[in-house]
C-alpha cells in the first residue's frame, strides 16, 4: 500500500502524527502540499504569511527529501479545485491511503469531508489525526460532556489532563529510502509579492533554536516582561506555531523540561498558560463553527449597531489616530507583519470600543497583515476585545490606551521607535501630546474623545439588556 501525506498547517517532520503513521506502514511514502492562492486571499492571508509558508514548505521539502520522501507541490486556485487535483495525484501515484492532520475552520472541514467521500468512491483510505492542540480537540469537556466556553475551568481540566496523560511528541520518522532531489516552489503568487522583510529564520531547526533560546534566556522573566513592547520579553514563536513549523506539544514539553531543570516556575507557568489559551480557542472554533463564519460567539451582540467605518477606520489602519501607543502599534504591524500581544488588545479595544467599529473589520485587517495570522487565536482575541466572545472582557471594562501606554511603555521607548515625530517629547507628554496643547508638526490630534466614546460604548451594550 502506497501512502500519501497531505501537508497543510503542519510544516514539520518532527512530532507530526500523519507523517509518523504513514512511515510506520513501510510501504512507500509520498507527500504533497497544495498552493491555493485564491482561497488564501478569501481567508485574508497576508503576503508576510504566504512568504513564510512557502519558504517553510521548501524547507520541509528538503527535510523530507533527506528521508527519501518526495514532496510534490500542487497548485489549485481554491479548496474546491484542490480536491480534483489531489484525487488525480492519488491516481497518478497509485496511492492507497491518504494521511492528514485536521484543520478546524468551517471551509477546511467541509473540504476534508468532501475529499473523504470522493476517495471512498475510489477505494482509497483516508486517515486523519488531531494535531493542532496539545490535548486532542474535543477531549477537554465538562463533567456533562459539554465543551467549555470559559477559559479558567477549561485550563484547570487541561492541566489535569496533562498530568493524567503525560503527552509525548513523535520523533522524526526513520528514512524511507535513499535521499531524493527536493522539489522547490519558485517564488510566491503575484497577489502576495508585496511583503515586509522576513523577521524570522526559516526552517524547523531554526524554530527549535528560537524556542530553546527563549526558554533559556527569557522564559523565566516572561510573566514580568511580556506586557512591555519595548522589551524583548515574548517568545515571538507565533509564526512557527500558526503555520505548524512547531507544535503546541513541542512547546509544552520544552517548557516543562525547563521547569524541571530549575527554571523560573511562575514565568514558565505563565507561558504554558498561553499554550492553554491557544488550545482553548481552537476548541471554540471546533465546537462553535459560527465563529469562523463572521458570527459573534454571543448571539445577542449581533444586535449592536456599529459605527460607519469611514475615515476613522482608515486612520486606525494607517496609525494616525492621534493616540501614540495605538499609532505606534499599527505602524509596527504594517511595516513588519507582527504586533506585540499587549498592543493587539489595546488597538483592538480602541477600534471596537472608542471608535465603535465592527470587530470583524479589525479581525480581517489583522489577518491581512500578520505573519502569524491564525484564525482561532485572531478571532478569539478580537471577540474578547469587542466583548462579543467567550471570556469576553466585560463590556464596561474598556482599556484606556493612554493609561496602557503609561504603564507598559513608561519611558516612551516603543513609541519613539515607531513615531519619530514624537521622539523629542518627554516621557510624560509622549503618551498624550494633545494634552499639552502643542502637538509636534505632522502628528494628528486625537480622532475621538476617549472618555466620551467609552461612555457611549457602554451605553450601547447596556441597551442590549433592556
C-alpha positions in Angstrom: 0.0 0.0 0.0 1.4 3.4 -1.0 0.9 6.2 1.4 0.4 9.9 0.8 0.9 12.6 3.5 -1.0 15.8 2.7 0.8 18.6 4.5 -1.3 21.7 5.3 -0.9 23.6 8.6 1.8 21.2 9.9 5.1 22.1 8.0 7.4 19.9 10.0 8.8 16.3 10.1 9.1 16.0 13.9 6.0 15.5 16.1 3.8 15.0 13.0 1.2 12.3 13.6 0.2 12.0 9.9 3.7 11.6 8.7 4.6 9.2 11.6 1.6 7.0 10.8 2.4 6.9 7.1 6.0 6.0 7.7 5.1 3.1 10.0 3.5 1.3 7.1 6.9 0.9 5.5 5.3 0.6 2.1 6.3 3.7 0.2 5.5 7.2 1.2 4.8 10.3 -0.9 3.9 13.8 0.2 2.2 16.8 -1.2 1.4 20.4 -0.4 -1.3 22.3 -2.2 -0.9 26.0 -3.1 -4.4 27.7 -3.1 -3.8 31.4 -3.7 -7.5 32.4 -4.3 -8.5 30.6 -1.1 -5.7 32.4 0.8 -7.0 35.7 -0.5 -10.5 34.8 0.6 -9.2 33.9 4.0 -7.4 37.2 4.3 -3.9 35.6 4.3 -1.2 38.3 4.4 1.7 38.5 2.0 4.0 38.0 5.0 2.3 34.8 5.9 2.4 33.5 2.3 6.1 34.2 2.1 6.6 32.4 5.4 4.6 29.4 4.4 6.3 29.0 1.0 9.7 29.4 2.5 8.9 26.7 5.1 7.3 24.4 2.6 10.5 24.5 0.6 12.5 23.8 3.8 10.1 20.9 4.5 10.7 19.5 1.0 14.4 19.4 1.8 13.8 17.7 5.1 11.6 15.1 3.6 13.9 14.5 0.6 16.7 13.6 3.1 14.3 10.9 4.4 13.7 9.6 1.0 10.2 11.2 0.7 9.4 13.3 -2.4 7.2 16.3 -1.7 5.1 17.3 -4.7 3.7 20.8 -5.0 0.2 21.0 -6.5 -1.4 24.3 -7.4 -5.2 24.9 -7.3 -6.9 28.2 -7.0 -9.3 27.3 -4.2 -10.2 24.4 -1.9 -12.9 23.2 -4.3 -10.4 22.9 -7.1 -7.8 21.2 -4.8 -10.0 18.1 -4.4 -9.8 17.2 -8.0 -6.1 17.9 -8.2 -5.5 15.8 -5.1 -7.6 12.9 -6.4 -5.8 12.9 -9.7 -2.5 13.0 -7.8 -3.5 9.9 -5.9 -4.4 8.1 -9.1 -1.2 9.1 -10.8 0.9 7.9 -7.9 -1.1 4.7 -7.1 -1.9 5.9 -3.6 -3.8 3.5 -1.4 -4.1 5.6 1.8 -4.1 9.4 2.4 -3.0 10.8 5.8 -3.5 14.3 7.1 -3.8 16.3 10.3 -7.1 18.0 10.8 -7.9 21.7 10.5 -10.9 23.2 12.2 -12.2 26.2 10.2 -15.6 25.6 8.5 -14.3 25.7 5.0 -11.4 23.3 5.8 -13.8 20.8 7.5 -16.2 20.9 4.5 -13.2 20.4 2.2 -12.0 17.3 4.2 -15.4 15.8 4.3 -15.9 16.1 0.6 -12.4 14.7 0.0 -13.2 11.6 2.1 -16.4 11.0 0.1 -14.6 11.2 -3.2 -11.7 9.0 -2.1 -14.0 6.4 -0.5 -15.6 6.0 -4.0 -12.1 5.2 -5.4 -11.3 2.8 -2.6 -8.6 5.0 -1.2 -8.4 5.1 2.6 -8.4 8.4 4.5 -6.8 8.7 7.9 -7.0 11.9 9.8 -5.3 12.9 13.1 -5.9 15.6 15.7 -2.7 17.5 15.9 -3.2 21.3 16.3 -3.7 21.1 20.1 -1.8 19.6 23.0 -4.9 17.7 24.1 -6.8 16.4 21.1 -9.7 18.7 20.1 -12.9 17.6 21.8 -11.0 15.8 24.6 -11.4 18.6 27.2 -15.1 18.6 28.2 -17.1 19.4 31.3 -18.5 16.6 33.6 -21.7 16.9 31.5 -19.6 16.2 28.4 -20.1 19.7 27.0 -17.5 22.0 25.6 -16.1 24.7 27.9 -17.0 28.3 26.9 -14.9 29.9 29.7 -11.1 29.7 29.8 -10.4 29.2 33.5 -12.3 25.9 34.1 -11.0 24.7 30.7 -7.4 25.4 31.7 -7.9 23.5 35.0 -9.2 20.5 33.2 -6.5 20.9 30.6 -3.8 20.8 33.2 -5.4 17.8 34.9 -5.4 16.0 31.5 -1.7 16.8 31.1 -0.9 15.2 34.5 -3.1 12.2 33.7 -1.8 11.5 30.2 1.7 13.0 30.1 1.7 13.6 26.4 4.8 13.0 24.3 6.0 14.1 20.9 6.6 11.9 17.9 10.3 11.7 16.8 11.4 12.3 13.3 10.5 9.2 11.3 13.3 6.9 10.0 14.4 7.3 6.4 12.1 5.6 3.9 14.8 5.1 1.4 17.7 6.8 -0.3 17.7 10.6 -0.3 15.9 12.2 -3.3 16.1 15.5 -5.0 13.7 18.0 -3.4 11.2 19.9 -5.4 11.1 23.6 -4.6 8.5 26.4 -5.2 9.9 29.2 -7.2 8.5 32.5 -5.8 5.1 33.3 -4.5 1.7 34.0 -6.2 1.6 37.5 -7.6 -1.1 38.8 -5.3 1.2 38.2 -2.3 4.5 39.5 -3.5 4.5 42.8 -1.6 5.5 41.5 1.8 7.5 43.2 4.6 11.1 41.9 5.3 11.1 38.5 7.0 11.5 38.7 10.8 12.1 35.0 11.5 14.6 32.5 10.4 13.5 29.7 8.1 13.4 26.0 8.9 12.3 23.6 11.6 15.8 23.6 13.2 15.8 27.4 13.4 12.3 27.3 15.1 13.6 24.9 17.7 16.7 27.1 18.3 14.5 30.0 18.9 12.3 28.0 21.3 15.3 26.9 23.3 16.8 30.4 23.3 13.6 31.9 24.6 13.2 29.3 27.4 16.9 29.6 28.4 17.2 33.4 28.2 13.8 35.0 28.7 11.3 32.3 29.7 11.8 32.8 33.4 11.0 36.5 33.1 8.0 36.0 30.8 5.4 36.8 33.4 7.0 40.1 34.4 8.2 41.3 31.0 5.7 40.0 28.4 3.5 43.2 28.5 6.2 45.7 27.7 6.5 46.2 23.9 9.9 47.9 24.2 11.4 44.8 25.8 12.2 41.5 24.0 10.1 39.7 26.6 7.9 37.4 24.5 8.8 34.2 22.6 7.9 35.5 19.1 7.3 31.9 18.2 3.8 32.6 17.0 4.6 32.4 13.2 6.0 28.9 13.7 3.0 27.8 15.8 0.4 29.4 13.5 1.8 27.5 10.5 2.7 24.3 12.2 6.5 24.5 12.0 6.4 24.0 15.8 3.6 22.1 17.6 2.0 23.1 20.8 3.2 19.7 22.2 6.8 20.5 21.5 6.5 23.9 23.1 4.8 22.5 26.2 7.3 19.7 26.6 10.2 22.0 26.3 8.7 24.4 28.8 8.1 21.6 31.3 11.6 20.4 30.8 12.9 23.9 31.6 10.8 23.9 34.7 12.2 20.6 35.8 15.7 21.9 35.4 15.1 24.6 37.9 13.7 27.3 35.6 11.5 30.1 37.0 8.2 28.3 37.7 6.0 31.3 37.6 7.5 32.8 34.4 7.4 29.5 32.5 4.0 28.6 34.0 2.6 31.9 32.6 3.9 30.9 29.1 2.4 27.4 29.4 -0.9 29.2 30.2 -0.6 30.9 26.8 -0.4 27.4 25.2 -3.6 26.5 27.0 -5.3 29.7 25.6 -4.3 28.5 22.1 -5.9 25.1 22.8 -9.0 26.8 24.2 -9.6 29.0 21.1 -9.0 26.1 18.7 -11.6 24.1 20.7 -14.0 27.0 20.4 -13.5 27.1 16.6 -14.3 23.3 16.6 -17.3 23.3 18.8 -18.9 26.6 17.7 -18.4 26.8 13.9 -20.2 30.1 13.7 -17.2 32.0 15.0 -15.4 31.1 11.7 -18.4 32.4 9.7 -18.1 36.0 10.8 -20.6 35.5 13.7 -20.3 36.6 17.3 -19.9 33.9 19.9 -22.5 35.8 22.0 -25.5 35.9 19.6 -27.2 38.8 21.5 -24.3 41.1 20.5 -25.2 40.7 16.8 -27.9 43.3 17.5 -25.2 46.0 18.1 -25.2 48.8 15.5 -21.6 49.6 14.8 -20.5 53.0 13.5 -19.8 53.6 9.8 -16.1 52.9 9.5 -15.4 55.7 7.1 -12.3 57.8 7.6 -11.7 56.7 11.2 -11.1 53.1 10.1 -8.5 54.3 7.6 -6.9 56.4 10.3 -6.7 53.4 12.6 -5.3 51.2 9.9 -2.6 53.7 9.0 -1.5 54.7 12.5 -2.8 58.2 12.5 -5.4 58.3 15.2 -3.6 60.8 17.4 -3.2 58.2 20.2 0.5 57.4 20.2 0.5 53.9 21.5 -2.2 52.9 19.0 -0.4 54.5 16.1 3.0 53.0 17.0 1.4 49.6 17.3 -0.3 49.9 13.9 2.9 51.1 12.2 4.7 48.1 13.7 2.0 45.8 12.2 2.1 47.5 8.8 5.9 47.5 8.5 6.8 44.1 10.0 3.7 41.9 9.8 3.8 41.4 13.5 2.5 43.2 16.6 3.2 42.8 20.3 0.4 40.8 22.0 -0.5 43.5 24.6 -0.8 46.0 21.8 -3.1 43.7 19.9 -5.5 44.0 22.8 -5.1 47.8 23.1 -5.6 48.5 19.4 -8.5 46.1 19.1 -10.3 47.6 22.1 -9.7 51.1 20.8 -11.3 50.2 17.4 -14.3 48.4 18.9 -15.0 50.5 22.0 -13.7 54.0 21.3 -14.3 54.1 17.6 -17.1 51.5 17.9 -16.3 49.9 14.6 -17.3 46.3 13.9 -14.7 43.9 15.3 -14.9 41.8 12.1 -13.3 44.6 10.1 -10.4 44.7 12.5 -10.1 40.9 12.6 -9.8 40.8 8.8 -7.3 43.6 8.7 -5.0 41.9 11.2 -5.2 38.7 9.2 -4.3 40.6 6.0 -1.1 41.9 7.7 0.1 39.3 10.3 2.7 36.7 9.5 1.2 34.7 12.4 -2.4 35.2 11.3 -4.2 32.2 12.8 -8.0 32.1 12.7 -8.7 30.6 16.1 -6.4 33.0 18.1 -7.1 36.1 16.0 -10.9 35.6 16.2 -10.7 34.8 19.9 -8.7 37.9 20.7 -10.8 40.2 18.7 -14.1 38.9 20.2 -12.5 39.2 23.6 -11.7 42.8 23.0 -15.1 43.6 21.5 -17.0 41.8 24.4 -18.7 39.6 21.9 -16.9 36.3 22.6 -16.0 33.7 25.1 -14.3 35.0 28.2 -15.0 38.4 26.7 -13.8 41.5 28.6 -16.9 42.8 30.4 -18.4 45.5 28.2 -17.9 48.1 30.9 -14.2 47.4 31.1 -12.6 49.4 28.4 -8.8 49.9 28.2 -7.7 53.5 28.3 -4.9 53.4 25.7 -3.1 56.4 27.3 -3.1 54.6 30.7 -1.9 51.4 29.0 0.9 53.3 27.3 2.0 55.0 30.6 2.0 51.6 32.3 3.6 49.4 29.7 5.8 51.9 27.8 6.7 54.2 30.7 9.7 55.8 29.0 8.0 56.0 25.6 10.7 53.8 24.1 8.4 51.8 21.9 6.5 55.0 20.8 9.8 56.7 19.8 10.8 53.7 17.8 7.7 53.9 15.6 6.7 57.6 15.8 9.9 59.5 15.3 7.9 62.7 15.0 7.3 62.4 18.8 10.8 61.5 19.7 11.7 64.8 21.3 8.8 64.8 23.8 9.5 64.0 27.4 8.4 60.7 29.0 5.2 62.2 30.3 4.0 64.2 27.2 4.8 61.5 24.7 1.8 59.3 25.8 -0.8 62.1 25.1 0.8 65.0 23.4 -2.5 66.7 22.7 -3.0 67.3 26.5 -0.2 69.9 26.4 -1.9 71.9 23.7 1.1 71.8 21.4 1.4 68.8 19.1 4.6 68.2 17.1 4.3 69.1 13.5 3.0 66.2 11.4 1.2 64.4 14.2 -2.6 64.4 14.3 -4.9 65.4 17.1 -6.9 62.5 18.6 -9.8 61.5 16.3 -12.0 60.6 19.2 -12.6 61.7 22.8 -11.6 58.7 24.9 -13.8 59.4 27.9 -17.0 60.2 25.9 -16.5 57.3 23.5 -16.1 54.9 26.4 -19.4 56.1 27.9 -21.2 55.8 24.5 -19.9 52.2 24.0 -21.0 51.2 27.5 -24.5 52.7 26.9 -24.8 50.7 23.6 -24.0 47.4 25.4 -26.3 48.3 28.2 -29.1 48.9 25.8 -28.9 45.2 24.7 -30.1 44.2 28.1 -33.2 46.4 28.1 
